[in-house]
Amino acid sequence: MSEPANPVSPEGPGGTLDHLDEITCLLYAERQLDRARAQAVSAHAQDCAACRTLLKALERESRLLTRAMLEEDEPLPSRLAEFQERARKSHQWISGLIFGLAATGVYALYTNFVEPWQQRLEQAGFGGTSLLSLLVFQGAFWKGWQSVITLLEVLAMLTVAGFGLVIFRRRLRRGSALALVLAGLCAALVLPPPAGATEFRKAQTAEVKQEETIKGDIYLSGERVRVEGTVDGDVYVLGKDIDIDGHVTGDVIGGCQSMRIRGRVDGNLRSAGNTGIISGSVGKNVTWFGDSVTVDSAGKVAGTVSMFGGNLAIDGQVGRDILFFGHEVGVNGAVLGSIWERGDSLIIASTGQVGGRIQFKGEQQANVSPGAKLASPVEFTQRERRSEYSTGHYYVWRIIWTAAFILLGLVLFLLLPKFASESVAAGERVGAPIGLGVLVFFGVPIAAILACITVVGIPLGLLTLGLWFFAINCAELVVGTVVGNWIFGRTTDVWGQIGRMAAGFVIVRIVYTPIAPLHVIGALVGLGIWMWGIGAISLALYKRLQPKVTGSSMGVPVAATS
Amino acid sequence: MSVPGMTETTEAVARARAGDADAWGELYRDFAPAIFRFCRRALPTREDAEDATMEIFMKLRDKLSQYDETRSFSAWLYRVAANHCWDILRRRKIRQDKETEDVEDVPLEHPDPSQLDKLIEQKTSEEVRHALQKLGARARMALVLRYYSDMSYDEIADALGVRRAFVGVVLLRARHELRQALEGKSALAAGGTS
């Protein structure tokens, strides 16, 4: 037995015999002293009545404590006695529910989301690829995989992986499994692009000069970016003003304020930016997220133009279709395929010509000049703001989506029961999570986008954005569980929590559904639910990341002497 | 470490590890009362103890694969229970609040042996249980680990995250707190010296 001080001091400083200190007596009584010290204590106790009494009292105290602790003073509560039986019973119907919800959720996801998108994209000339592969897998880090992985395959893999984790989580340490998933994701993100030499250029004016030929891909970044020479590969650009005057045999992928294509791009143009002007040619498709795109009279896009936001002006030629979500499409030139627009207005001038169907959903009829050459009349659908709330279809899908979300919640509760409980507990405080939620809701995407400015930060930024988006989807589930706990009382049983989550979520949906159509109030309540839920998740995460305090210092009793 | 009131059911443990639901039920029936009592002693309220008991058994499902069959199952189960209860108390900061008292280097005064003996003789088990509820989290936990679970000093040090050399001190301070609670403020410990 080694004590920090020397609690055993049968002999006083002057060699006189003192009383034993209490800690020594306790350690002796508990048989924690080494042989020599124990003998010293025993010898002292034989001669000292006070210490003998103390030793006897301590031993008696130990016996009293043990007796008090072990006595069966209260029976096992019925809640605990029934716990095992209830858990077993609940598993039976829950299994059925899981399958039912899973089938409903997958069906809802596919028919309401995936299928219509696939159809539209196929109409728009993206046949053979999927939305996900289009937007993500054609990026810098997965190039080459787009023909292999489709959205449905990804969904299928995620579903299988999710259920696999649930099934095998007893055999896997939860931390290890998550670490494996995250490590895999990070590894996928940071994998270098396959084949081809890649060059990086960063400068105030980053350029590929007229006489230059770059073999392989190139990354260009600067306030001004100019490509006047030839790039035999893809061009990844980030800058304020971008001019492509030369020849790019691959794709041009970038972000900018303004981009002018005066040269020739054999592949796709995919960009986010304020203004895009195409005066040259694009051999495949154009995908643009931003304010305005103009294909001017000399410009030519051989494939499809897909645009999200702002205005699209076609003065030149588009070889295939137009897929548009935004404000206005103006056609002065030729669109050899179809037009699918969901926007505010569609104007087709007398010089305009469209070779396929024109499907336009907007607030006012398309403005078509009598001189325009159309293969078929415009199929116009009046868009009524919030009209969906008055249709039965909306409510049917609302129910299906509710089932899908409950399924998601169920999987999360099974996969991460502890974290789910912590998030719900954090959500019960209301004020703090909403405050933090405001910060996270707006702050995280800004930080993620800032991180994406650097090439190295892109994986981190994308991962953060992905997690943020996922947290938003989980927010309503957290709020639902909090509401469920308020109504039915708290429980630590996972299946009890799942039941409360499901009931609470349904209640939140029932309450929110009539509020949703109320313009500003609906939006504010919806935002409030998001902030609350995402704040609770963030708070739970924050607490998890806090270092645990370990106790090590404490006072040492002073040996009593008399 | 021998655990009173619990039977070693090695076979049931093996079957439960293989995924046998009946074996799991057997283990629960055998050990739940003792674990509930442990939690009841260690945690402040009955509801806490009930919740903790369920959580411990749910945790056990995940952790059963980590159990070393060459060692005592009940001892291992108590370790899991102790860690769980201690985590709960730590999260609630009860420990932190009480720890500040402990950290203060207030010397423990030597008790009057005859007075202490008299006090112990007068008090019943029920009064001790009642007094236990008034103790700080660490003091209570230390006493429960030692006198209910019969844990060694090494095991207590590990469970509470303190150095082994301080376990005796923790137990002594806990006893002093208990005596004060039994006496109802007029602390015997502060009473006199011999």
HADDOCK unambig.tbl for C-alpha pairs under 7 A between the chains (distance, minus, plus):
assign (segid A and resid 2 and name CA) (segid B and resid 165 and name CA) 5.98 0.50 0.50
assign (segid A and resid 3 and name CA) (segid B and resid 165 and name CA) 5.03 0.50 0.50
assign (segid A and resid 4 and name CA) (segid B and resid 165 and name CA) 6.44 0.50 0.50
assign (segid A and resid 22 and name CA) (segid B and resid 110 and name CA) 6.43 0.50 0.50
assign (segid A and resid 23 and name CA) (segid B and resid 168 and name CA) 6.95 0.50 0.50
assign (segid A and resid 23 and name CA) (segid B and resid 169 and name CA) 6.96 0.50 0.50
assign (segid A and resid 23 and name CA) (segid B and resid 172 and name CA) 6.66 0.50 0.50
assign (segid A and resid 27 and name CA) (segid B and resid 168 and name CA) 6.70 0.50 0.50
assign (segid A and resid 50 and name CA) (segid B and resid 113 and name CA) 6.29 0.50 0.50
assign (segid A and resid 53 and name CA) (segid B and resid 113 and name CA) 5.61 0.50 0.50
assign (segid A and resid 53 and name CA) (segid B and resid 114 and name CA) 6.51 0.50 0.50
assign (segid A and resid 54 and name CA) (segid B and resid 113 and name CA) 4.48 0.50 0.50
assign (segid A and resid 57 and name CA) (segid B and resid 113 and name CA) 6.83 0.50 0.50
assign (segid A and resid 57 and name CA) (segid B and resid 116 and name CA) 6.36 0.50 0.50
assign (segid A and resid 57 and name CA) (segid B and resid 117 and name CA) 4.66 0.50 0.50
assign (segid A and resid 61 and name CA) (segid B and resid 120 and name CA) 6.05 0.50 0.50
assign (segid A and resid 64 and name CA) (segid B and resid 125 and name CA) 6.57 0.50 0.50
assign (segid A and resid 65 and name CA) (segid B and resid 147 and name CA) 6.32 0.50 0.50
assign (segid A and resid 66 and name CA) (segid B and resid 147 and name CA) 4.83 0.50 0.50
assign (segid A and resid 66 and name CA) (segid B and resid 148 and name CA) 6.00 0.50 0.50
assign (segid A and resid 67 and name CA) (segid B and resid 125 and name CA) 6.55 0.50 0.50
assign (segid A and resid 68 and name CA) (segid B and resid 125 and name CA) 4.26 0.50 0.50
assign (segid A and resid 68 and name CA) (segid B and resid 126 and name CA) 6.54 0.50 0.50
assign (segid A and resid 68 and name CA) (segid B and resid 128 and name CA) 6.30 0.50 0.50
assign (segid A and resid 68 and name CA) (segid B and resid 129 and name CA) 6.03 0.50 0.50
assign (segid A and resid 69 and name CA) (segid B and resid 148 and name CA) 5.60 0.50 0.50
assign (segid A and resid 70 and name CA) (segid B and resid 148 and name CA) 6.24 0.50 0.50
assign (segid A and resid 76 and name CA) (segid B and resid 33 and name CA) 5.66 0.50 0.50
assign (segid A and resid 80 and name CA) (segid B and resid 50 and name CA) 6.83 0.50 0.50
assign (segid A and resid 84 and name CA) (segid B and resid 25 and name CA) 6.53 0.50 0.50
assign (segid A and resid 170 and name CA) (segid B and resid 61 and name CA) 6.98 0.50 0.50
assign (segid A and resid 170 and name CA) (segid B and resid 62 and name CA) 4.94 0.50 0.50
assign (segid A and resid 171 and name CA) (segid B and resid 65 and name CA) 6.97 0.50 0.50
assign (segid A and resid 492 and name CA) (segid B and resid 51 and name CA) 6.02 0.50 0.50
assign (segid A and resid 492 and name CA) (segid B and resid 55 and name CA) 6.82 0.50 0.50
assign (segid A and resid 550 and name CA) (segid B and resid 161 and name CA) 6.13 0.50 0.50
assign (segid A and resid 551 and name CA) (segid B and resid 161 and name CA) 6.29 0.50 0.50
assign (segid A and resid 551 and name CA) (segid B and resid 162 and name CA) 6.00 0.50 0.50
assign (segid A and resid 552 and name CA) (segid B and resid 162 and name CA) 4.88 0.50 0.50
assign (segid A and resid 552 and name CA) (segid B and resid 163 and name CA) 6.47 0.50 0.50
assign (segid A and resid 553 and name CA) (segid B and resid 103 and name CA) 6.22 0.50 0.50
assign (segid A and resid 554 and name CA) (segid B and resid 102 and name CA) 5.65 0.50 0.50
assign (segid A and resid 554 and name CA) (segid B and resid 103 and name CA) 4.38 0.50 0.50
assign (segid A and resid 555 and name CA) (segid B and resid 102 and name CA) 6.44 0.50 0.50
assign (segid A and resid 555 and name CA) (segid B and resid 103 and name CA) 5.66 0.50 0.50
assign (segid A and resid 555 and name CA) (segid B and resid 104 and name CA) 6.30 0.50 0.50
assign (segid A and resid 555 and name CA) (segid B and resid 105 and name CA) 4.50 0.50 0.50
assign (segid A and resid 555 and name CA) (segid B and resid 106 and name CA) 6.76 0.50 0.50
assign (segid A and resid 556 and name CA) (segid B and resid 169 and name CA) 6.39 0.50 0.50
assign (segid A and resid 557 and name CA) (segid B and resid 107 and name CA) 5.09 0.50 0.50
assign (segid A and resid 557 and name CA) (segid B and resid 108 and name CA) 5.10 0.50 0.50
assign (segid A and resid 558 and name CA) (segid B and resid 107 and name CA) 5.62 0.50 0.50
assign (segid A and resid 558 and name CA) (segid B and resid 108 and name CA) 6.37 0.50 0.50
assign (segid A and resid 560 and name CA) (segid B and resid 110 and name CA) 5.63 0.50 0.50
assign (segid A and resid 562 and name CA) (segid B and resid 194 and name CA) 6.59 0.50 0.50
